[in-house]
Amino acid sequence: QVQLVESGGGLVQAGGSLRLSCAASGRAFSRYGLGWFRQPPGKDREFLGAISGSGSSTYYADSVKGRFTISRDNAKNTVHLQMNSLKPDDTAVYYCAASTLWAIDPQHYEYWGQGTQVTVSS
C-alpha cells in the first residue's frame, strides 16, 4: 500500500516556474515507478511523464518535454515535478501516481494522490 500527497501547487504568471512535490508513505517506495498527470477543467486526465523506481530513467509527453523535469529521492520517499516556462494551458489539477509497471496509461497506476491545483495566469 502506498499513500501519495502532492504539494506545491498555486498561482503563477505565464513564463514562471513551479516545483510540485509528491510525498509517499508505505514500504518499498523504490519498487514503484512514479508518474505525473494533470486534468484541465472539463478535459480528460493527461499523462505528463514518469520516472523509474531507481530514478535512472524518465519519459515525458511531447507537450511538456523540455519544460518539465521529474526527479525522485528514494531516501526521502519523494518525487518532484519541476515546471518551467509555464503557460495558461498548463492550468490543471496535477496528480502523482505510483505503478509497479513502467506505464503511460493511467489505468496501470494503482495509487494516486489527491491532486494539487496549478493556475497559470496570462
Secondary structure, DSSP 4 states (H G I P E B T S, - for coil): --EEEEE--EEEETT--EEEEEEEESS-GGGSEEEEEEE-TTS--EEEEEE-TTSS-EEE-TTTBTTEEEEEETTTTEEEEEE-S--GGG-EEEEEEEESS--SSGGG--EE---EEEEEE-
